[in-house]
Amino acid sequence: MQPSSGTPRTSAAFLLLALAFVINMMGTTLPTAVYRYYRIAYGFTPATITVIYACYAFGVLAALLMVGNWSDQLGRKRMLTYGLCASAASGVVFLTSTSLAGLMAARLISGVSAGIFTGTATVAVIEAAPAKWRNAATLAATASNMLGLGCGPVLGGLIVEYLPAPMRAPFAVHLVLVVIALCAVRSVPETARIAAQAKLRMQRIALPRAVRGAFVPAALSGFAGFVVVGFFAAVSPQLMRSELGFHSDLAIGLVVFLLFGSSACGQALQGRFAPRWRQPAGCIGLIAGLALVALSSVWDAKSALLAGTVLAGLGQGASFRAGLGELTARSPGDVRAAMTSAYFVVLYVAISLPVIGLGIATQRTDIRHATLLFAAVTIVVVIAALAFLVGGKRDAQPEAHAAGE
């Protein structure tokens, strides 16, 4: 919904909501640094690790579909509070879990937290932005998401590298951060007009005519970019450790952060392109980055991996922000959170299903060949998205000229 009447838009509220967004999303990628300790302690296979990761994605999808539009009626603060409570519950389950079932449950709850936050916090940060920061509000929201995801592996790597109890300490630290985020959310004003009689229902994947033209290309390029995000969050640590000679958990976490940091930079830099070329430019960056990641597994070249990570991150960030910005701008206020959640449903399908396939592939072959297969298939998907985007732009030009005549 539109910001509630008379709601003050202050820089403090804007920054506090962005901070809460970063902290919550940080918790969702914190286990990246811990997965190898689970493999050692419980004898998990690479496929098992990807299934644990996929539980997170399924939790995200369930939350987006079940409650993705609820903040339009219940308010942003209430839903963000629920999301942080789910994040805390996930941390407690991680702390006490001693089995595969417990870890899967913890990741599922973490996904529910992310699903609540992803759509709601994105809209809340945009709505809370003061007028002087309005042009940067979408960037702040999407960058908070990506930087939070990127900081999780770094924080986890630091903790497991230098503190005892690597399967427990990261989640204890995150619980402290969640308390800080809860205080931040509870201290800011509500930005949505709360319904007098809420009529809550599941998210329907139905698009108003006003946003259909923006949604389809945004979903295509976003899907391709988030396939890459899933690879780096769930599988790339194994590639780096077993094939490329990385031995430090912190170093691996920093490489994963490099993807998300580059994504934030791509989101900022996409404004330098003409609007109609922002998503195609992002696809080109993804293709170049994926090609270098594939070559790094063949050549055992860390430099190729790093360069590919930067290019893939820049491409993913550019296409992600361009698509979300256009979608948000075209969405009526009373369905804005619903449309944002529908967009993220597509993105988290991209994170989950391909990563499960990659995990199965590593059972049938080695991680090197599985990475090459992943890169080849994903490049084909990105090329298809690029062809659709460019073709759509060409088709739109004659229609625009005809409308103006």
N, C-alpha and C positions, 0 to 999 in steps of 0.2 A: 504494500500500500504506500501511498504518499506519506511523507513525514507528517507526524501529527501536528495539528495546528498549534503554532506558537512554540514548537520545540526549538530550544536554543542549539545552534550548531557551533560548537566550540572546538578549538584545536585540541584541547585536553581530551574531550570525549572521543574525537577522531583517533588520536594517538593511542588511547587506552583500548579502544576496540581493535585497532590494528595489532597491538601487543597481545591481546587475548587470542586473536586469530593465529599469530605466529606460535604462541605457546601450545595451543591445542594441536595445530598441524605438526609441530615438532614431535609431539608424542606419538604420532602415527608412523613416523619413520625411525624412531629411536631403536626399535628392535633390529634394524639393518646390521648394526655392529655386533649384535648378540647372537645372530643366527648360527655362526660357526661354533659357538660354545654349546648351543643346543645339539648340533650335529655330533660334537665330541661326547657330550654327556649322555645322549639318548640314542646315538647311532642312526640319526635320521639320514635319509638319502636326499640328494638335491630335489627330487620330485616332491618329497614330503615338505621340504622348506617352501617350495612354491605353493603347495596346497595351504600351508599355514598363512602365507602371504595372501592367497586368494580369499581366505575367510574374511580378511579385512575388506577387500573389495566388495564381497557380497554384503557385508554389514553396511558399507556405504550405500550400495544400491537399495537395500531394504529401507534404510532411513530416508533416502531421497524420495523413494516412491511412497512411503507411508506418511511421512511428516514434512516433506519438502516444501509444502505450501502453507504450513500451519502458522508460521510467523506472520503471514499477512493478516491473520485474525487474532492470534494470541499475543503478538508483539515480539520484537526481536530479542529483547532482554531475557524473556522467559525461556525462549527456545535455546538461546546461547547458554543459559544457565543449565538447562537439561543436557546440552552437549558436553559441557565441562564436567558435569556429574558422571556422565558415561565415561569420559576420559579417566576420571579418578577411579571409577569402578574397574576399568581395564587395567590400570596400574596395580590395583590391589590383587586382581586375579593373577597377573604376571608374577607378583611378589610371592604368592602362595602356591603357584602351580608347580607340579612335579610330573606332569604327563602330557602326552600329545593332545589329549582332549582339552586339558586346561589351557594350553597355549592357543589352541584353535578358538576356544571360547573368548580368551583375552583379546585376540586379534579381531574377532567378530564384534565385540563390544567397542573396541577402538574404531572399527569401521563405522559403527552406528554414530559415535561421537563425531567423526569426520563428516558423515553424511548430514547430520544436523547442522554442523558449522559451515560446510562448504557453500551452500546457497544462502543461508541466513546471514552469516558474517560478511559475505561479499556485498550483499545489499545494505547491511547495517553500516559498514564502513563508508560506502558511497553516500548514503543518506546523511551520515553524521558530518560529512566534510563541510567546513566553513566555505562560504561563497568564494573566498580568495583562493581556495584550494580545489574548487570544483573540477577544474580541467584535469587535475592529477588524481582524482578520487578513484577512478577505475584502476589506474596503475597501482595506487596504494593497496587496493583490495586484492588484486591478483598477485602483486609482488609479496604481500604478506603471506598469502597461501604458499607460494613457491619458496620463499625464504624460510618459512616454517618447516616445510618438507625437507629443505636442504640442511637446515641446522640440526635436525634430528640425528642423522648419521654422524655428524661432527661431535655433537655432545655425547652420543653413545660411544663413539670411538675414544674420546678423551677419558670417559669414565672407566671403560673396560681396560684401557691401557694402563691407567695409573691408580685405580682404586681396587680394593678387593671385592669379592662377590660379583663377578661380571654379569651373572644372570639375575641379579637382584638390585644392585646399586643404581643402574640407570633409571629404573622405575620409581625408586624411592626419591631420587632427585626430581623426577618429573612430577610426582605428587605435590612436592613443595611449590613448583612452578604453577601447577593447576590452581592452588589456593590463591596465588597472586593474580592469576587470570580471573578467577571468580570475583575477587575484590574489585578488579578493574571493570568488569561487566556490570556489577551491581551499583557502581558509583556513577554511571553515565545515564543521561536521560533517554527515555524511549523515543525511537525515531518513527515508529509506525502507529497508525490510528487503530487502536484495539477495538474489535467488534463487540457490540453489546451482547449479542447472542452468537457465539461462534458455531459455525457449521463445518465441523472438521471431516475431511474425507481423504482418501488416498490421492496421491498425485496422479492425475491423468495425463498421459502423453498425447495431448491434443493441443495444437498450436493455433492461436488466433491468426487470422489472415495477415495482420499487420507485421507479424514476425516470421512468417514462413520463408520469405525470400532471404532473410538473414540467417535463419536457423540451419538450413540444410548445408550450405557451404561451411559455416562455422563448425558444425558437427563433424563434417568430413575431415577438415584439416586438424581439428582438435583431437579426433580419434587417433589419427596418425601420430600426433605429438605425444599423446598419453600412452600409447604403446611403448614408446621409447622411455617414458618416465617409469613404467612398470619394469622394464628390463633393468634400468639402472638401480632401482630400489630393491629388487628381489634377486637378480641373477648376476649382475656385474661384479659384486664382491667376490664371487667364486671364480670368475674369469681372471680377475686381477690377482687373486692369491695363487691360483693353480697354474696359470699360464704366463702371466706377465711379471712375476717376481715381486709382487707387493707383499710385505710381511707385517706391516704396521696397521693396526685397526684404525688409528687416527688418519694415516695416509689414505686408506681406502675411503674413510668417511669424507675426507676433503675432496676426493675425486667425485664422489656422489654429490657433494655440495656444489662442486664446480658446475655440474649440470643445472642445478636449480638456481645458482647465482647467475649463470649465463642466461637462464630463462627470464629472470628478473630484468637483466640488461636488455634482452630482446624485446621485452614488453615496453621498456622505455624508448628504445630506438625505433620501434615500428612506426612511430609518428613521423619519422623522416621520409617515409614512403607515401606516395599518393594513396588515399584510402582504398582504391580498388586493387592495388598491388600489394597490400600488406600481408594478406593471407598467402598469396602465391609466393612472395619472397620468403615467408616462413617455411613453406614446403621445400623450397630450394635449399635452404639451410639444413633442413632435416635430411634431405637426400645426401648432401655432401658429408654431414656428420656421420650418418650411418655407414657410408662407404669407408670412411676412415676408421671407424670402430671395427668394421669387418677386417680391414687390412691389418689393424693392430694385432688381431688374433692370429693372423697368418705370419706376420713378420716378428711377432713378440716385441712389438715396438710401443713403449710407453708414450713416446711423443705423439704417435698417431692416435692413441687412445685419448690423450689430453686434448689434442686439436679437434678430434671428432666429438668429444664431449662438449667443448665450447660451441662448435657449430650447431650441433643438435639442440643444445640448450637455447641458443639464440633463435633458431628456427621455431622451436616449440613455443617459446615465449611470445614471439611476434604473432604467430597465428592464433595462439590462445587469447591474447589480449584483444587483438583486432576483432575476433569473432564475438567475444563476450561483450566488448564495448558496443558493438553495433546491435547486438541482441538486447542489451540493457536499455539503450537509447530508444529502441522501437517498441519496447514492452509497455503497455499501460500500467499505471502504478499499482492497480489492485491485483495484478497477476505477475508482477516483476519477480518476486521470489520463486513463484511456481515455474516461470520460464527459465530462470537461472538454474533451478534444481533439475529441470528436464535436460538442460544442456550438460550438466555434470553427470547425469545418468549415462549419457553416451560416453563421456570421458572415462568413467570408472568401469564400464564394460570393456573399454580399450585396455585399461590397466590389468584387468583380471584374466579374461579368457586367453589372450595370447601368451601371458606369462605361464599359465598352467600348461599350455601346449609346449612351451619351451622347456618346462620342467620335465615333462614326459620325454621330450626329445633327448635330454641329457641322460636319461636312463638307457636309451637305445644307442647313443653314440657319446662322444666326449663333448665337453663344454665348448671346445674350439669349433667343432663342426656344427654344433647346435647354434652357436652365435652367428656363424656364417649363414645358416638357414634362416634364422630370425631376421638378420639384416636384409637378406634378399627379399623375403616375403614382405617386410615392412616397407622397403623401397618401392615395391610394386604398388602397395596401398597408397603411399604418398604420391606416386606418379599419377595414379587414378584420381586422387583428390585434386592434384594440380591441374590435370586436364579438365576436370569439372569446373574448377574455379575460373580458369582462363576462358573456357568455352562459355561459361555463364556470363562473364563480363562482356564478351563479344556479342552475345545475343541481346544483352541488356542495352547496348549502345543504339542499335536501330530502333528499338522500342522507345528509348528516351527521346530520340530525334523525332520519331513519329508523334509522340505525345506533345512535343513542343511545337509542332507545325499546326 
